[in-house]
């Protein structure tokens, strides 16, 4: 099941934005502060629609740590917690429609009872303090005529963070969000899963697109990862450079996201422009093998051009590539979609697509 479209309102810098026509590999481009990362975050929330903890996760990925309950305001448009966030999404194959409504949770100053409230013009709201968020969500198919909404609440109490989950809902989608920096600690266990299943040959083949010397990979103590590059001892992966570390992270996470979704922010980080075509070849081959839908952002022209270039590897009957350019205009956000044919013509004509 793959995401086809998403509509976002009241989230981060977006008052409203809609993107339609996602495919297997999706690259989002645009100038700084155009909302590229926010689109990835909204998709992440749509996938984990019953998990309000993700509001903390996406802030942490940005380096925003919740030291105070008021920090929940970061996800609301213009930090206005008296508004509602709406994220509606459509998933294809098993046609599924998801609606997510995010509301603030306020703590009553009068009786110290915490409860979720919606948008209000009541002045009594001034007596309440922000204490968390509530997810109201619905997941339905074409066969259902009405939305059935569930609730999941995340709030603070004297013992820390408390989460209330609906007992009648079980998530069927899986997604992973990769930040723009890489930690080897994040992939050690996932790499272990690959080695246990004896799937390292596929992984090494992907890494060889960047460095042909790599013939083996193994794990060591203290979360160390080693490569065999044909010399008299194994080499710590950190010695191999940022590009190999990033590629290893991408490939390991794709292999561990089978039939799911992978989101990568600033996908070109750590790579010299000359290896970007090899990067995209590795990603295309692995994502197809494991049936992973990919969403990535970049502001690099070379990265977008390399993305377009992998069409030479793709059978003509397939059309897995989509590039979306987000423009922040005085009248709101505009989205321009490029399918494989238009994308190829754009680079041939030297059109500016970033």
N, C-alpha and C positions, 0 to 999 in steps of 0.2 A: 504494500500500500504506500503510495507516494503522494507527496503534497503537490497540489495543482495550483492553488491560489490562496492568498491571504489578504484580509482587510484589517487594518490597524487604526484605532482611534484613541486619542488621549494618552499615548504611551511615549515616554521620553520626549524627543523633540517633535513628534508627529501629532498634529491635531487630527490629521486623517491622511492615509495613504493606502492604495490598493495595488496589488501586484498579481497578475494572472499569467498562466501559461508556463509554470515551472516544468522542467524536464529532469533528466537523470543527473546531469552535471550543470550546475548553475553558478555563474560568476556575477557578482554585484560590484559595480564600479561607480565612481562619483568623486567629487572633490571632497576635501576635508570638511567635516561637519555636515555631510549630506545625509547622514542617517544609515550608512551601510551596516555598521555594527548593530544598530537598533533593530534592523530587519532580522538579522540572525537571532537576536535575543527574543523577538516576538515569535519566531518560528520555534525556538526552543521551548517557550512557554506553551505554545499550541500543542507540541508533542507531549510535554509533561503537564497536561492540563489539570491534573488533580493534585499537583505538588506545589503548594505555595512556598516551600523552601527555595524554589528556583529564583524567587525574587531576591533572596540573599546571594545566591550563586552568581547571578549575572552581574550584580554589583561588585562582588569579590573579584570576578574576572577582570573588571575594569580598574581594580585597585581601590574600590570604595568599600570600606569596612564599616559595618553597623556598630558604632560605639554608643549610639543613642537611638531610641525608638523613632525619633523624628526623621532618621535617615531613610525610612520607608518612602519618604516623599520623592526620592530620586527617580522613581519609576513613573511618576505622574507627570503629565504634560505641564510645563511651567511650574513644577513643584506644587501644583494645586491639588491638595488631597480632598477637596470637596467636589471632585469630578470622578467619573467612572472610566476605567480603561476597558476597551472592547477589542478583542482579537478573534476574528472569525476566519475559519480555514476550511478548505475542501480537499479531501484526499481521494485520489483516483484508485482504480482497480476494484477495491471493495469500497464503493462510493460511500464516503463518510463525511459528515458535516460536523464541525466542532465550533462551539461558541463558548468563549471565555469572558467573564466579566470580573474585573478586579476592583474591589472596594476597600476603602480604609476601615480598619477596626479602631474604634475609639474607646478609651477608658473613662468611665464616668467619674468626674471629680466629686459627685455628690454621694454616691453609694459604693464606689470602687468596684462595681460590677462591670465586666467588660462585655461589650456586645458589638456586633457588626451593624453599621448603618449605611444607608445609601446616600445619594446626593441630597442635600438638604439646605434650605434657606433659613432654617430655624436658628434664631440667635442663641438658643441653648447649646448649639453645637460648639460655641466658643468656650463652653465650660468643660469640654471633653479634650482629652489628650490622645494623640496618635499612639496606637499600641500594637499595630500589626496590619495584616491584610487578610481579606477573605476572597477566595476563588469561588465564583458561582459558574458552573460549567455544564454544558450539555453536549453529548455525543450521540448522533443519530444517523441512520441510514435513510435511503430514499423511501423505504417501506414505512417509516414512522411519520405520522402526520403532525405530531407535536413534539416540542422539545421537552425533555425531562431533565430539570436542573438539579445538580448535586451541589453540596457545599464542602469546602475544605478551608480551614482557618489556621493561620499562623499568628501567634501572639506571644507577648512576653508576660511572665508572671514572676513571683518571688524566687522561683527555682530555675528560671531561665526561659528558654523558648519552649512553647507548647504548641503541638500541631494536632489538629483534629481532622481525621480523614473519613470520607464516606465509606461505610461498610459494604455498600451495594455496588461499588464500582471497582474494576480491576483494569489497569492500563494495559493496552495491547501494542503500543508503539514504543520504540526505543531510539533515543538520540544522544549524541555526544557533542559537546561544545569544546573546541580547542582554542585556547587563548593565543595571542600573538607571540608569546614567549613559551618556551618548552622546558618542562622539568622531567628529567629521566625518572624521578620517583613516581611520576604519574603513569609510566608505561611499563615499569618493571613486571608487575603482576600480569598485565595483558600479554607481554612478550612471553612470559612463562607459559601461558595458555597455548600460545602458538607452538612453542617448542615441545610441550607435552603431546600435542596432537600431530607432531612430526610434519608441520607445515612450513618449516623454515626455508625450504627450497623456493617456495613462491616468494617469500619475503626477500631472500637474497637476490633472486632474479630482479625484483623491483629496485633494490639498492644498487644493482649493477648498472642501471641506467645512468647513475651519477658517478659511481666508482667501481670499475670492473675488477679491482683487486680483491674485493670482499668475497671470500669463499666459505665463511662460517661465522656463526654468532653464538655466544654462550653467556650465561649469567654467572656472576660471582657474588661474594659476600658484600654486605652493606650497599645493596642495590646497584652494584657495578654491572655494566654491560660491556662485553668485549667482542671485537671483530678479529677474525683471522684474515690477514691480508698477505699471507705467504712469507712472512719473515719468521725468525726463530722464537717469537713469543707473541701472545695475544695483545691486542692494542685496545685500550679503553676508548669507548666511542667518543668521549669528549675530545680526544686528540684529533679526531677525524674532521672536526670543523662543524660550524653551526648548520650548514646545509644538510649534511648526513644525519645529524641529530634530528632536525626537523622532518626529513624524509622518513626516517625510522618511525617517528611519532605518527606521521600520517598513515603509513602502511600498517602499523600495529593497530591503530584505532579503526581503520577500515576493516581489517580482518576480525576485529572484535565487535563490529557493528553490523553483522550480517542481517540483511533484510530490514535495516534501519536507516537512520539519517545521521550524517556527519556534517557539522558546521565548523568552518575554519576561518578565523578572522586574520586578515592580512597574510594571505597564503604565501606570498612571495618572500616574506621575511627570512633572511639567512641565506638566500640563494643568489648567486651571480646570474645576471640576465642570460648568459650563454647556456646555462643548464635548465632554464625554464621549460623548453620543449620536452626535455627528458623527464622533468618533474611531472608535467601533465600526462605524458605517456604512462608513467608509473601509476598515477592516480586513476586514469581511465581504465587501464587493464585490471587493477585491483577492485575498483568500484563495480565494474561489470561482473567480475568473478564472484564477489560477495553480495551482489544485488544491493548496493548501498547508494542512496540518493545523497548527493553532495551539494552543499551551499557554501560558497566562499566569497570573501571580499578582497579587493585589491585597489590600489590607486596607481599601479604600475602599468604603463602602456606596453612594455615588453611582456609582462605577464599575460595581459589580455590578448596580445598577438599570438603568444605561444599557445594559449587556450584555443584560439581559433585554428591554429595550425594542426591540431590533432585530428582534424576532420579527414586528413589523408589516411589515418589508421582505421577509420570507421566505415563499415559497409554502407553503400549508398542508400539502402532501404531504411537505415536507422537515422534518427535525428535526435541525439541525446543532449546537444549543447544549447544552452540559453545564456545570453548575457543581458543584464539589466542595468541601465544607467539611471541613477537617481539624481535629479536636479532640484536643488533647493532654490525656489523662486520666491519673489515677494508675494505671490498669490498662493503659495503652498508648494507641495512636492509633486513633481512630474516624474513619471517613470517611462522610459523608452526601452522596448524589448527588441532584441536582436536574435532571430533564430539562426541556424547554421548558414543558410544561404545569404541572408542579409549581412551577417557578421563577416563572412568571407569577402563579399563585395565591398564592405566598408573599409577593410584594410587594403584591398586592392586599389581603392580610390583615395587612400590616405585621409579618410574622414576621421575626425576626432571623436572617439567613442568614450573617452574617460569622463 
